[in-house]
Amino acid sequence: MKHIPEHLQTLVGQAVKRIDTPALVIDLDAMDRNIERMARFAQQHGVLWRPHAKLHKSAHIAHLLEHAGACGHCVQKVSEAEALAQGGITNIFISNEVIAQTKLARVAALAKALNAQGGRLALAVDCEEGITRLARALQDAQAGDAAMDVLVEINVGQNRCGAEPGEAALALAQAIAAQPVLRFAGLQAYHGGAQHLRGAEERKTAIEQVLKLVNRTRHEFDRAGLAIPLITGAGTGTMVNEAASGIYGEIQPGSFLFMDADYATNQRDAAQPLFEHALYVKTQVMSLSSDYAVCDAGHKAHAIDSGLPRLHALAPENALRFANGGDEHGVLHPDADAGNHSGWLPALGETLWLIPGHCDPTVNLHDHLIGVRGGRLKGVVERIFTVDGRGALT
């Protein structure tokens, strides 16, 4: 796990106001409530939950989730899996395809190491070549007698990775079963694009189409007499639909933990737990003009792929709109549409809190997450989390 510098270690026990800016801050009380609500939701629906660690990229947070009942963790990259494993996480699913032989050698080495600890590494595939290459890598690594779990990813509408549902998916499962070093562990059926459809009915309709493709695939497996051990997928935006389907045995939401400005624009499904914002960029005003203010949190502090951040906890008469100021700056304008008709601006040095547009890549911009207990105004720093998977691109 990554080193925590002394200047951050000394923050523990100190008031929130001591946190320098810009900084990525977790409201631990809100995060804990989000975890509790997710655990209760999964229990009520009789599904496993395997949160996506590409959100937080922290082995420490992964342990907290496991303690609350998570069955394991998803990642998208081999290096993310390695970072979690180094931090003591032993049940990991790389819910993505890995084709390069150099990466597959690392997959094999990690599978061997986790097997020795009684753990589990799983991988998604969507083509026969991927299966052949993985089996060869495991054989070359002499990974032992325990077969590695492999899930067939099917394309359920995002048109990214995934085999065609139905017969093509069955053929891949049969190819996995034919490899002594592999074990067919189920289907990966995740529709990322559906997570951000704004209306609850829109998302429900999208997942209804997903379920048709999954059921078509199940039918082919039934005809062939091959059992599907698990169907997994779902994200924060649609998990109520997959969990209620009776088909999915596991859900993979990640963003529920922190939430972000993009997810806040979704219409909440009445069946979904109320997840709170728990991740903020603390910033302060560094320059003032007559009609705008400048804060010290630019693109290096927050991702903008899902839009610019929003200002948090300002009264309507003090509403501000965040504008693009480049790498190091954010430009804050009075937002008359939201109620700031006086042109009010914060004072020089005043602290503000931003809700990032997209939490996953925002976390990837930071080495550490500062956990605060007791609120952003009167709370204290309780712990520092290392972002162990920061820059884990391979």
C-alpha positions in Angstrom: 0.0 0.0 0.0 1.1 3.5 -0.7 2.9 5.7 1.9 1.0 8.5 3.7 3.3 11.5 4.0 3.8 13.0 7.5 2.0 16.2 6.7 -1.2 14.2 6.1 -0.7 11.8 9.0 -0.6 14.8 11.3 -4.0 15.8 10.1 -5.7 12.9 11.9 -7.6 14.3 14.9 -7.4 17.8 13.5 -10.4 20.0 12.5 -11.6 20.0 8.9 -10.4 23.6 8.6 -6.8 22.3 8.8 -7.1 20.5 5.5 -5.2 22.3 2.8 -6.8 22.8 -0.6 -7.5 21.4 -3.1 -8.2 18.1 -1.4 -10.5 15.1 -1.9 -12.5 14.6 1.2 -14.8 11.7 2.3 -17.7 12.4 4.6 -17.4 9.2 6.6 -20.8 9.5 8.2 -22.5 9.7 4.8 -20.3 6.9 3.4 -21.2 4.6 6.3 -24.9 5.2 5.8 -24.5 4.4 2.1 -22.7 1.1 2.9 -25.4 0.2 5.5 -28.2 0.9 3.0 -26.5 -1.2 0.3 -25.9 -4.1 2.6 -29.5 -4.1 3.7 -30.8 -3.8 0.1 -28.7 -6.8 -1.0 -29.9 -8.8 2.0 -33.5 -8.0 1.4 -33.3 -9.0 -2.3 -31.2 -12.2 -1.7 -28.3 -11.1 -3.9 -24.6 -11.0 -3.4 -23.0 -7.5 -3.8 -19.5 -7.2 -5.3 -18.8 -3.4 -5.4 -16.6 -2.0 -8.1 -13.3 -1.0 -6.7 -12.4 1.1 -9.7 -14.4 3.8 -7.9 -12.4 4.1 -4.7 -9.2 2.2 -5.7 -8.4 1.7 -2.0 -7.6 -1.6 -0.3 -8.6 -0.1 3.1 -12.1 0.9 1.8 -12.4 -2.6 0.2 -11.8 -4.2 3.6 -14.6 -1.9 5.1 -17.0 -3.1 2.4 -16.2 -6.7 3.0 -16.7 -6.2 6.7 -20.2 -4.9 5.9 -21.0 -8.0 3.8 -19.6 -7.5 0.3 -18.7 -10.9 -1.2 -15.6 -9.5 -3.0 -14.7 -6.8 -5.4 -14.7 -6.0 -9.1 -11.9 -4.2 -11.0 -11.3 -3.4 -14.6 -7.6 -3.6 -14.8 -5.0 -6.2 -13.9 -3.0 -3.5 -12.1 -6.1 -2.6 -10.0 -6.4 -6.3 -9.0 -2.7 -6.3 -8.1 -3.1 -3.2 -5.9 -6.0 -4.7 -4.0 -4.3 -8.0 -3.6 -1.2 -6.2 -2.2 -3.5 -4.7 0.4 -4.9 -8.0 1.5 -8.0 -8.4 -0.7 -8.3 -12.0 -1.9 -11.6 -12.2 -3.8 -11.3 -10.2 -7.0 -13.2 -10.3 -10.3 -11.5 -8.5 -13.3 -14.8 -7.8 -15.1 -13.0 -7.0 -18.3 -11.2 -8.8 -21.1 -7.4 -9.3 -21.0 -5.7 -10.3 -24.2 -2.1 -9.2 -24.1 0.3 -12.1 -23.1 2.3 -9.8 -20.8 -0.9 -9.0 -18.8 -2.1 -12.6 -18.9 1.2 -13.7 -17.3 0.4 -11.2 -14.5 -3.1 -12.6 -14.2 -1.7 -16.1 -13.9 0.8 -15.1 -11.2 -1.9 -13.3 -9.2 -4.3 -16.2 -9.5 -1.6 -18.5 -8.2 -0.9 -16.2 -5.3 -4.5 -15.8 -4.4 -5.2 -19.5 -4.7 -2.4 -20.2 -2.2 -4.2 -17.9 0.3 -7.5 -19.6 -0.3 -8.7 -16.7 -2.4 -10.2 -16.3 -5.8 -9.4 -14.4 -9.0 -11.9 -14.4 -11.8 -11.7 -12.9 -15.3 -14.2 -12.0 -18.1 -13.8 -13.3 -21.6 -15.7 -12.7 -24.8 -13.8 -14.7 -27.4 -12.2 -18.2 -27.8 -8.8 -16.7 -28.4 -8.9 -15.0 -25.0 -9.8 -18.4 -23.4 -6.9 -20.1 -25.1 -4.4 -17.5 -24.2 -5.5 -17.4 -20.5 -5.2 -21.2 -20.3 -1.8 -21.1 -21.8 -0.7 -18.4 -19.3 -1.9 -20.4 -16.4 -0.1 -23.6 -17.6 3.1 -21.6 -18.2 2.9 -20.2 -14.6 2.2 -23.7 -13.2 -0.6 -22.1 -11.2 -1.6 -25.3 -9.5 -4.5 -27.7 -9.5 -7.2 -25.1 -8.6 -8.9 -23.9 -11.8 -9.4 -20.2 -12.4 -12.9 -18.9 -12.6 -13.9 -17.4 -15.9 -17.1 -15.6 -16.8 -18.4 -15.1 -20.3 -19.3 -11.5 -20.9 -22.3 -11.0 -23.2 -23.2 -7.8 -25.0 -26.4 -6.7 -23.5 -26.8 -3.4 -25.3 -23.8 -1.2 -24.6 -22.0 -2.5 -27.8 -18.6 -2.4 -26.1 -17.1 -5.7 -25.1 -19.1 -9.0 -24.9 -20.0 -12.0 -27.0 -23.4 -12.2 -28.7 -26.0 -13.6 -26.4 -27.3 -17.1 -27.0 -25.4 -19.7 -29.0 -22.1 -17.7 -29.1 -22.0 -17.3 -25.4 -22.7 -21.1 -24.9 -19.9 -22.0 -27.3 -17.5 -19.9 -25.1 -18.7 -21.5 -21.9 -18.1 -25.0 -23.5 -14.6 -23.9 -24.5 -13.9 -22.8 -21.0 -15.2 -26.1 -19.6 -12.9 -28.0 -22.0 -9.8 -26.4 -20.4 -8.6 -28.2 -17.3 -7.1 -25.1 -15.8 -10.3 -23.1 -16.2 -13.8 -23.2 -14.6 -16.9 -21.7 -16.1 -18.2 -19.4 -13.4 -21.1 -17.7 -15.0 -22.2 -14.7 -17.2 -21.1 -11.1 -17.0 -24.2 -9.1 -18.1 -23.6 -5.4 -17.4 -25.1 -2.4 -19.3 -23.0 0.6 -18.4 -24.9 3.0 -20.6 -28.2 2.3 -18.8 -26.8 3.6 -15.5 -27.1 7.2 -16.6 -30.5 7.2 -18.4 -32.2 10.0 -16.4 -35.7 8.6 -16.0 -36.4 5.6 -13.7 -38.8 4.2 -16.3 -36.1 4.6 -19.0 -33.7 2.6 -17.0 -36.3 0.0 -16.2 -37.1 -0.4 -19.9 -33.4 -0.7 -20.8 -32.9 -3.5 -18.3 -36.0 -5.3 -19.6 -34.2 -5.5 -22.9 -31.1 -6.8 -21.1 -33.2 -9.5 -19.3 -34.5 -10.7 -22.7 -31.0 -11.2 -23.9 -29.9 -12.9 -20.7 -33.0 -15.2 -20.8 -32.2 -16.0 -24.5 -28.8 -17.1 -23.4 -30.1 -19.1 -20.4 -32.4 -20.9 -22.8 -29.4 -22.0 -25.0 -27.6 -23.2 -21.9 -30.6 -25.2 -20.7 -30.9 -26.9 -24.1 -27.3 -27.9 -23.9 -27.6 -29.1 -20.3 -24.9 -26.7 -19.0 -25.6 -24.9 -15.8 -24.9 -21.2 -15.3 -23.5 -20.9 -11.8 -24.0 -17.1 -11.5 -25.3 -14.1 -13.5 -23.6 -10.9 -12.4 -23.8 -7.3 -13.4 -25.8 -4.1 -12.6 -24.6 -0.7 -11.4 -25.8 2.0 -9.1 -28.3 3.4 -11.6 -30.1 0.1 -12.4 -29.4 -2.3 -9.6 -33.1 -2.2 -8.4 -34.1 -3.8 -11.7 -31.5 -6.5 -11.8 -32.0 -7.3 -8.1 -35.7 -7.7 -8.6 -35.4 -9.8 -11.7 -34.9 -13.1 -10.0 -32.2 -13.8 -12.5 -29.1 -12.0 -11.2 -27.4 -13.5 -8.3 -24.9 -10.7 -7.8 -24.8 -7.0 -8.4 -21.8 -4.7 -9.0 -22.7 -1.1 -8.0 -19.7 1.1 -7.1 -20.8 4.7 -7.3 -23.3 4.3 -4.5 -20.4 4.6 -2.1 -19.7 8.3 -2.9 -22.2 9.4 -5.5 -21.5 12.3 -7.8 -23.1 15.2 -9.6 -23.9 13.1 -12.6 -25.8 10.4 -10.7 -27.6 13.2 -8.8 -29.3 14.2 -12.0 -30.9 10.7 -12.3 -34.5 10.4 -11.2 -34.4 8.1 -8.2 -36.3 4.9 -8.4 -38.6 4.6 -5.4 -37.2 1.1 -4.7 -33.6 2.3 -4.6 -32.0 3.2 -1.3 -31.3 6.9 -0.8 -27.6 7.2 -1.3 -25.9 10.5 -0.2 -23.1 12.5 -1.6 -20.0 11.4 0.4 -17.1 12.7 -1.8 -16.1 16.3 -2.1 -13.3 18.5 -3.3 -12.5 21.0 -0.7 -11.4 24.3 -2.4 -10.9 27.9 -1.4 -11.2 31.2 -3.2 -7.8 32.4 -4.4 -8.7 35.5 -6.4 -11.7 37.9 -6.7 -13.0 40.1 -9.5 -16.0 42.4 -9.5 -18.3 39.7 -11.0 -16.6 36.4 -10.4 -14.4 34.5 -8.0 -11.6 32.0 -8.7 -11.0 28.9 -6.6 -7.9 26.6 -6.6 -9.5 23.4 -7.8 -9.1 23.0 -11.6 -9.1 19.9 -13.8 -6.2 18.4 -11.9 -8.5 18.1 -8.9 -11.6 16.7 -10.5 -12.6 15.0 -13.7 -14.9 16.7 -16.1 -15.9 13.9 -18.5 -19.4 13.8 -17.0 -19.6 17.6 -16.6 -18.2 20.2 -14.3 -18.6 20.0 -10.5 -21.4 21.6 -8.6 -21.1 23.8 -5.5 -22.5 22.1 -2.4 -24.5 23.5 0.5 -25.0 27.1 -0.6 -28.2 28.9 0.0 -30.2 29.8 -3.2 -29.4 33.5 -2.6 -25.7 32.6 -2.6 -25.8 30.1 -5.5 -22.7 29.8 -7.7 -22.0 28.2 -11.0 -18.7 26.5 -11.6 -17.1 27.4 -14.9 -14.0 25.9 -16.7 -10.9 27.8 -15.5 -8.3 25.2 -16.8 -5.9 22.9 -14.9 -5.5 24.9 -11.7 -8.5 27.2 -11.5 -12.2 27.1 -11.2 -14.2 30.2 -12.1 -17.3 30.9 -9.9 -20.1 33.0 -11.2 -23.3 34.1 -9.4 -26.1 31.9 -10.5 -29.2 34.1 -11.0 -31.2 31.1 -12.3 -30.8 29.4 -8.9 -31.6 32.5 -6.9 -28.4 34.6 -6.6 -29.9 37.8 -7.9 -27.6 40.1 -5.8 -24.4 39.0 -7.5 -23.0 37.6 -4.2 -19.5 36.2 -4.3 -17.5 34.4 -1.6 -14.7 36.2 0.2 -11.0 35.8 -0.6 -9.8 32.6 1.2 -13.3 31.3 1.8 -13.7 27.5 1.8 -16.1 25.9 -0.7 -17.1 22.3 -1.3 -17.4 20.8 -4.8 -19.4 17.7 -5.8 -17.4 16.1 -8.7 -19.1 15.3 -11.9 -17.7 11.8 -12.0 -16.3 10.2 -8.9 -14.2 7.4 -10.4 -11.7 9.4 -12.5 -11.7 12.1 -9.9 -10.4 9.7 -7.3 -7.8 8.6 -9.8 -6.3 12.2 -9.8 -5.5 11.9 -6.0 -3.0 9.9 -4.0 -5.1 10.1 -0.8 -8.6 10.5 0.4 -9.1 12.4 3.7 -11.9 10.9 5.8 -13.8 13.3 8.0 -16.1 12.4 10.8 -18.7 14.8 12.2 -19.5 16.9 9.1 -17.5 19.2 6.8 -17.9 22.3 9.0 -17.3 21.1 12.5 -15.9 17.6 11.9 -12.4 16.2 12.5 -10.1 14.1 10.3 -10.4 10.5 11.3 -8.3 8.7 8.8 -6.3 9.0 5.6 -7.0 6.4 2.8 -4.3 5.7 0.2 -5.5 5.5 -3.4 -3.7 2.2 -4.0 -4.9 1.8 -7.6 -4.2 5.3 -8.7 -2.9 5.3 -12.3 -3.6 1.5 -12.6 -4.1 1.5 -16.3 -2.6 -1.8 -17.4 
